[in-house]
Amino acid sequence: MSGPRRQPGPRGPGGLRVIPARRHGQERLYVCRPDGHNVAWYDREAARVHLLSEDAREDVLDALGSFLTGPVAVGPPPVPTPAELARLSLHPDDDLAPNRPGEALLIALDREPGPAHRLRPDPRRRALGAEQAVGDALDRLDGAGWRTLHSVVLPGGDRIHHLAIGPGGLLAVLAVHARKQRVRVSDPLVALGRGAPAPLLRLARSLADRASYALTAEVCPVLALTAPAELRITVPPRAVRILRDEEIEGLARSGGLLKPAEVEALYATARDRNTWGRV
């Protein structure tokens, strides 16, 4: 993703750097870790510091100290009231909630099925099977307080296969077909069977970062593997959870990060197609 042009700023507590930038016509001050990842940004016009991680609150405020003028609000946007949520009714064309797992692939296969004489299975159908298996597993978490959106299309053609929002936080899930294959993980590369390694963990982190920006909340990247024969992790992945599809149901036991009202507020924002237009 191409980001704003940034000029380095001084380093603050914890090595945080404050970087001024203009994005979509708005002036912001981004607070970044030494590795370049944002942990917060200060919207001067709204007088609000948006935190992606509550744990960084004190360091972020210390780093921004000389830039803050007057009182500011700190944290994610306020949780909408029931009345405000009721006003979030969307035009059907803008509502992502009806998307089926693999929606984009289903549409593509319907438009261009591919030749009937293909000797090998269409790779799109294997990818579709993975998205459907993972999506169905996530949908079954609904009774545990989770809400899931499928096939969230981003500018440039990238796609978040599944965005899960629940008591255990926000998850950007990348579904990968691995049926009966040996999977080797060496961050950022993932090798499936005899295929060439691909930087799937880098892609998962990038998608989660874009979702974090869109939703003003911390989003955890997840790589979901469907029915691998073996999973071997040689280099532990940085900030990416790796799950087999049968392990997804275990998310129902996670919690403590989001309250029900916060889940519904984030879901209401995420289901609006316009939320994703500038990430």
Contacts in CASP RR format, 6 or more apart in sequence:
PFRMAT RR
TARGET T0000
AUTHOR 0000-0000-0000
METHOD contacts of the structure
MODEL  1
MSGPRRQPGPRGPGGLRVIPARRHGQERLYVCRPDGHNVAWYDREAARVH
LLSEDAREDVLDALGSFLTGPVAVGPPPVPTPAELARLSLHPDDDLAPNR
PGEALLIALDREPGPAHRLRPDPRRRALGAEQAVGDALDRLDGAGWRTLH
SVVLPGGDRIHHLAIGPGGLLAVLAVHARKQRVRVSDPLVALGRGAPAPL
LRLARSLADRASYALTAEVCPVLALTAPAELRITVPPRAVRILRDEEIEG
LARSGGLLKPAEVEALYATARDRNTWGRV
1 206 0 8 1.000
1 209 0 8 1.000
1 210 0 8 1.000
1 279 0 8 1.000
3 23 0 8 1.000
4 21 0 8 1.000
4 22 0 8 1.000
4 23 0 8 1.000
4 28 0 8 1.000
4 30 0 8 1.000
5 21 0 8 1.000
6 19 0 8 1.000
6 20 0 8 1.000
6 21 0 8 1.000
6 30 0 8 1.000
7 19 0 8 1.000
7 20 0 8 1.000
8 17 0 8 1.000
8 19 0 8 1.000
9 17 0 8 1.000
9 18 0 8 1.000
9 19 0 8 1.000
9 20 0 8 1.000
10 17 0 8 1.000
10 18 0 8 1.000
11 17 0 8 1.000
12 18 0 8 1.000
12 59 0 8 1.000
12 62 0 8 1.000
12 63 0 8 1.000
13 58 0 8 1.000
13 59 0 8 1.000
13 62 0 8 1.000
13 63 0 8 1.000
14 59 0 8 1.000
15 33 0 8 1.000
15 34 0 8 1.000
16 31 0 8 1.000
16 32 0 8 1.000
16 33 0 8 1.000
16 39 0 8 1.000
16 56 0 8 1.000
16 59 0 8 1.000
16 60 0 8 1.000
16 63 0 8 1.000
17 31 0 8 1.000
17 32 0 8 1.000
17 33 0 8 1.000
17 34 0 8 1.000
17 36 0 8 1.000
17 63 0 8 1.000
18 29 0 8 1.000
18 30 0 8 1.000
18 31 0 8 1.000
18 63 0 8 1.000
18 64 0 8 1.000
18 67 0 8 1.000
19 29 0 8 1.000
19 30 0 8 1.000
19 31 0 8 1.000
19 32 0 8 1.000
20 27 0 8 1.000
20 28 0 8 1.000
20 29 0 8 1.000
20 30 0 8 1.000
21 27 0 8 1.000
21 28 0 8 1.000
21 29 0 8 1.000
21 30 0 8 1.000
22 28 0 8 1.000
24 278 0 8 1.000
26 43 0 8 1.000
26 45 0 8 1.000
27 44 0 8 1.000
27 45 0 8 1.000
28 41 0 8 1.000
28 42 0 8 1.000
28 43 0 8 1.000
28 44 0 8 1.000
29 41 0 8 1.000
29 42 0 8 1.000
29 44 0 8 1.000
29 64 0 8 1.000
29 67 0 8 1.000
30 38 0 8 1.000
30 40 0 8 1.000
30 41 0 8 1.000
31 38 0 8 1.000
31 39 0 8 1.000
31 40 0 8 1.000
31 41 0 8 1.000
31 42 0 8 1.000
31 56 0 8 1.000
31 60 0 8 1.000
31 63 0 8 1.000
31 64 0 8 1.000
32 38 0 8 1.000
32 39 0 8 1.000
33 39 0 8 1.000
37 209 0 8 1.000
38 52 0 8 1.000
38 209 0 8 1.000
38 212 0 8 1.000
38 213 0 8 1.000
39 51 0 8 1.000
39 52 0 8 1.000
39 53 0 8 1.000
39 56 0 8 1.000
39 60 0 8 1.000
40 49 0 8 1.000
40 50 0 8 1.000
40 51 0 8 1.000
40 52 0 8 1.000
40 53 0 8 1.000
40 56 0 8 1.000
40 60 0 8 1.000
40 64 0 8 1.000
41 49 0 8 1.000
41 50 0 8 1.000
42 48 0 8 1.000
42 49 0 8 1.000
42 50 0 8 1.000
42 64 0 8 1.000
42 67 0 8 1.000
42 68 0 8 1.000
42 72 0 8 1.000
43 49 0 8 1.000
43 50 0 8 1.000
46 73 0 8 1.000
47 70 0 8 1.000
47 71 0 8 1.000
47 72 0 8 1.000
47 73 0 8 1.000
48 72 0 8 1.000
48 73 0 8 1.000
48 74 0 8 1.000
48 75 0 8 1.000
48 77 0 8 1.000
49 60 0 8 1.000
49 61 0 8 1.000
49 64 0 8 1.000
49 68 0 8 1.000
49 72 0 8 1.000
49 73 0 8 1.000
49 74 0 8 1.000
49 75 0 8 1.000
50 75 0 8 1.000
50 76 0 8 1.000
50 77 0 8 1.000
50 216 0 8 1.000
51 57 0 8 1.000
51 60 0 8 1.000
51 74 0 8 1.000
51 75 0 8 1.000
51 76 0 8 1.000
52 212 0 8 1.000
52 216 0 8 1.000
52 217 0 8 1.000
52 218 0 8 1.000
53 218 0 8 1.000
54 75 0 8 1.000
57 74 0 8 1.000
57 75 0 8 1.000
61 68 0 8 1.000
61 74 0 8 1.000
76 216 0 8 1.000
76 217 0 8 1.000
77 216 0 8 1.000
79 261 0 8 1.000
79 262 0 8 1.000
79 265 0 8 1.000
80 88 0 8 1.000
80 265 0 8 1.000
80 268 0 8 1.000
85 264 0 8 1.000
85 265 0 8 1.000
85 268 0 8 1.000
88 268 0 8 1.000
88 272 0 8 1.000
90 271 0 8 1.000
90 272 0 8 1.000
90 273 0 8 1.000
92 98 0 8 1.000
93 273 0 8 1.000
94 272 0 8 1.000
94 273 0 8 1.000
94 274 0 8 1.000
95 271 0 8 1.000
95 272 0 8 1.000
95 273 0 8 1.000
96 149 0 8 1.000
96 150 0 8 1.000
96 151 0 8 1.000
96 152 0 8 1.000
96 270 0 8 1.000
96 271 0 8 1.000
96 272 0 8 1.000
96 273 0 8 1.000
97 149 0 8 1.000
97 271 0 8 1.000
99 149 0 8 1.000
99 150 0 8 1.000
99 151 0 8 1.000
99 152 0 8 1.000
100 106 0 8 1.000
100 150 0 8 1.000
100 151 0 8 1.000
101 131 0 8 1.000
101 132 0 8 1.000
101 134 0 8 1.000
101 135 0 8 1.000
101 136 0 8 1.000
101 139 0 8 1.000
101 150 0 8 1.000
101 151 0 8 1.000
101 161 0 8 1.000
101 162 0 8 1.000
102 128 0 8 1.000
102 131 0 8 1.000
102 132 0 8 1.000
102 150 0 8 1.000
102 151 0 8 1.000
102 161 0 8 1.000
103 150 0 8 1.000
103 151 0 8 1.000
104 151 0 8 1.000
104 153 0 8 1.000
104 159 0 8 1.000
105 124 0 8 1.000
105 127 0 8 1.000
105 128 0 8 1.000
105 131 0 8 1.000
105 151 0 8 1.000
106 128 0 8 1.000
108 124 0 8 1.000
109 122 0 8 1.000
109 124 0 8 1.000
109 125 0 8 1.000
109 128 0 8 1.000
114 122 0 8 1.000
126 177 0 8 1.000
126 179 0 8 1.000
127 175 0 8 1.000
127 177 0 8 1.000
129 177 0 8 1.000
129 226 0 8 1.000
130 175 0 8 1.000
130 176 0 8 1.000
130 177 0 8 1.000
130 178 0 8 1.000
130 224 0 8 1.000
130 226 0 8 1.000
131 150 0 8 1.000
131 151 0 8 1.000
131 161 0 8 1.000
131 162 0 8 1.000
131 175 0 8 1.000
133 175 0 8 1.000
133 226 0 8 1.000
133 227 0 8 1.000
133 245 0 8 1.000
134 161 0 8 1.000
134 162 0 8 1.000
134 173 0 8 1.000
134 175 0 8 1.000
134 224 0 8 1.000
134 226 0 8 1.000
134 245 0 8 1.000
134 248 0 8 1.000
135 148 0 8 1.000
135 150 0 8 1.000
135 161 0 8 1.000
135 162 0 8 1.000
135 173 0 8 1.000
135 175 0 8 1.000
137 245 0 8 1.000
137 246 0 8 1.000
137 248 0 8 1.000
137 249 0 8 1.000
138 146 0 8 1.000
138 148 0 8 1.000
138 162 0 8 1.000
138 164 0 8 1.000
138 173 0 8 1.000
138 248 0 8 1.000
138 251 0 8 1.000
139 148 0 8 1.000
140 249 0 8 1.000
141 148 0 8 1.000
141 164 0 8 1.000
141 166 0 8 1.000
141 248 0 8 1.000
141 249 0 8 1.000
141 251 0 8 1.000
141 252 0 8 1.000
142 148 0 8 1.000
143 252 0 8 1.000
144 167 0 8 1.000
144 251 0 8 1.000
144 252 0 8 1.000
145 166 0 8 1.000
145 167 0 8 1.000
145 260 0 8 1.000
145 263 0 8 1.000
146 164 0 8 1.000
146 165 0 8 1.000
146 166 0 8 1.000
146 167 0 8 1.000
146 251 0 8 1.000
146 252 0 8 1.000
146 263 0 8 1.000
147 164 0 8 1.000
147 165 0 8 1.000
147 166 0 8 1.000
147 263 0 8 1.000
147 264 0 8 1.000
147 267 0 8 1.000
148 162 0 8 1.000
148 163 0 8 1.000
148 164 0 8 1.000
148 165 0 8 1.000
149 160 0 8 1.000
149 162 0 8 1.000
149 163 0 8 1.000
149 165 0 8 1.000
149 267 0 8 1.000
149 270 0 8 1.000
149 271 0 8 1.000
150 161 0 8 1.000
150 162 0 8 1.000
151 159 0 8 1.000
151 160 0 8 1.000
151 161 0 8 1.000
152 159 0 8 1.000
152 160 0 8 1.000
152 163 0 8 1.000
152 211 0 8 1.000
152 270 0 8 1.000
152 276 0 8 1.000
153 159 0 8 1.000
153 276 0 8 1.000
154 160 0 8 1.000
154 207 0 8 1.000
154 210 0 8 1.000
154 276 0 8 1.000
154 277 0 8 1.000
154 279 0 8 1.000
155 276 0 8 1.000
155 277 0 8 1.000
155 278 0 8 1.000
155 279 0 8 1.000
158 206 0 8 1.000
158 207 0 8 1.000
158 210 0 8 1.000
160 172 0 8 1.000
160 173 0 8 1.000
160 174 0 8 1.000
160 207 0 8 1.000
160 210 0 8 1.000
160 211 0 8 1.000
161 173 0 8 1.000
161 174 0 8 1.000
161 175 0 8 1.000
162 171 0 8 1.000
162 172 0 8 1.000
162 173 0 8 1.000
162 175 0 8 1.000
162 224 0 8 1.000
163 170 0 8 1.000
163 171 0 8 1.000
163 172 0 8 1.000
163 173 0 8 1.000
163 211 0 8 1.000
163 219 0 8 1.000
163 270 0 8 1.000
164 170 0 8 1.000
164 171 0 8 1.000
164 173 0 8 1.000
164 251 0 8 1.000
165 171 0 8 1.000
165 258 0 8 1.000
165 263 0 8 1.000
165 266 0 8 1.000
165 267 0 8 1.000
165 270 0 8 1.000
166 255 0 8 1.000
166 257 0 8 1.000
166 258 0 8 1.000
166 263 0 8 1.000
167 254 0 8 1.000
167 255 0 8 1.000
167 256 0 8 1.000
167 257 0 8 1.000
167 258 0 8 1.000
167 259 0 8 1.000
167 260 0 8 1.000
167 263 0 8 1.000
168 251 0 8 1.000
168 254 0 8 1.000
168 255 0 8 1.000
168 256 0 8 1.000
168 257 0 8 1.000
168 258 0 8 1.000
169 218 0 8 1.000
169 220 0 8 1.000
169 254 0 8 1.000
169 255 0 8 1.000
169 257 0 8 1.000
169 258 0 8 1.000
170 211 0 8 1.000
170 215 0 8 1.000
170 217 0 8 1.000
170 218 0 8 1.000
170 219 0 8 1.000
170 220 0 8 1.000
170 258 0 8 1.000
170 266 0 8 1.000
171 219 0 8 1.000
171 220 0 8 1.000
171 221 0 8 1.000
171 222 0 8 1.000
171 241 0 8 1.000
171 251 0 8 1.000
172 204 0 8 1.000
172 207 0 8 1.000
172 208 0 8 1.000
172 211 0 8 1.000
172 219 0 8 1.000
172 220 0 8 1.000
172 221 0 8 1.000
172 222 0 8 1.000
173 222 0 8 1.000
173 223 0 8 1.000
173 224 0 8 1.000
174 200 0 8 1.000
174 203 0 8 1.000
174 204 0 8 1.000
174 207 0 8 1.000
174 221 0 8 1.000
174 222 0 8 1.000
174 223 0 8 1.000
174 224 0 8 1.000
175 224 0 8 1.000
175 226 0 8 1.000
176 190 0 8 1.000
176 192 0 8 1.000
176 200 0 8 1.000
176 223 0 8 1.000
176 224 0 8 1.000
176 225 0 8 1.000
176 226 0 8 1.000
177 192 0 8 1.000
177 226 0 8 1.000
178 192 0 8 1.000
178 225 0 8 1.000
178 226 0 8 1.000
178 227 0 8 1.000
178 228 0 8 1.000
179 226 0 8 1.000
179 227 0 8 1.000
179 228 0 8 1.000
180 227 0 8 1.000
180 228 0 8 1.000
180 229 0 8 1.000
181 192 0 8 1.000
181 193 0 8 1.000
181 228 0 8 1.000
181 229 0 8 1.000
182 192 0 8 1.000
182 193 0 8 1.000
182 228 0 8 1.000
182 229 0 8 1.000
182 230 0 8 1.000
182 232 0 8 1.000
183 190 0 8 1.000
183 191 0 8 1.000
183 192 0 8 1.000
183 193 0 8 1.000
183 225 0 8 1.000
183 228 0 8 1.000
183 230 0 8 1.000
183 231 0 8 1.000
183 232 0 8 1.000
184 190 0 8 1.000
184 191 0 8 1.000
184 193 0 8 1.000
184 197 0 8 1.000
184 232 0 8 1.000
184 233 0 8 1.000
184 234 0 8 1.000
185 191 0 8 1.000
185 201 0 8 1.000
185 231 0 8 1.000
185 232 0 8 1.000
185 233 0 8 1.000
185 234 0 8 1.000
185 235 0 8 1.000
185 237 0 8 1.000
185 242 0 8 1.000
186 197 0 8 1.000
186 233 0 8 1.000
186 234 0 8 1.000
186 235 0 8 1.000
187 201 0 8 1.000
187 235 0 8 1.000
187 236 0 8 1.000
187 237 0 8 1.000
187 238 0 8 1.000
187 240 0 8 1.000
188 199 0 8 1.000
188 200 0 8 1.000
188 201 0 8 1.000
188 202 0 8 1.000
188 205 0 8 1.000
188 237 0 8 1.000
189 197 0 8 1.000
189 198 0 8 1.000
189 199 0 8 1.000
189 200 0 8 1.000
189 201 0 8 1.000
190 197 0 8 1.000
190 198 0 8 1.000
190 199 0 8 1.000
190 200 0 8 1.000
190 201 0 8 1.000
190 223 0 8 1.000
191 197 0 8 1.000
191 198 0 8 1.000
200 223 0 8 1.000
201 221 0 8 1.000
201 223 0 8 1.000
201 237 0 8 1.000
201 238 0 8 1.000
201 240 0 8 1.000
204 221 0 8 1.000
204 222 0 8 1.000
204 223 0 8 1.000
204 240 0 8 1.000
205 221 0 8 1.000
205 238 0 8 1.000
205 239 0 8 1.000
205 240 0 8 1.000
207 221 0 8 1.000
208 219 0 8 1.000
208 220 0 8 1.000
208 221 0 8 1.000
209 219 0 8 1.000
210 279 0 8 1.000
211 219 0 8 1.000
211 279 0 8 1.000
212 218 0 8 1.000
212 219 0 8 1.000
213 279 0 8 1.000
214 270 0 8 1.000
214 275 0 8 1.000
214 276 0 8 1.000
214 279 0 8 1.000
215 266 0 8 1.000
215 269 0 8 1.000
215 270 0 8 1.000
215 275 0 8 1.000
217 266 0 8 1.000
220 239 0 8 1.000
220 241 0 8 1.000
221 239 0 8 1.000
221 240 0 8 1.000
221 241 0 8 1.000
222 240 0 8 1.000
222 241 0 8 1.000
222 242 0 8 1.000
222 243 0 8 1.000
223 237 0 8 1.000
223 240 0 8 1.000
223 241 0 8 1.000
223 242 0 8 1.000
223 243 0 8 1.000
224 243 0 8 1.000
224 244 0 8 1.000
224 245 0 8 1.000
224 248 0 8 1.000
225 231 0 8 1.000
225 242 0 8 1.000
225 243 0 8 1.000
225 244 0 8 1.000
225 245 0 8 1.000
226 244 0 8 1.000
226 245 0 8 1.000
227 244 0 8 1.000
227 245 0 8 1.000
227 246 0 8 1.000
228 244 0 8 1.000
231 242 0 8 1.000
231 244 0 8 1.000
233 242 0 8 1.000
258 266 0 8 1.000
269 275 0 8 1.000
END
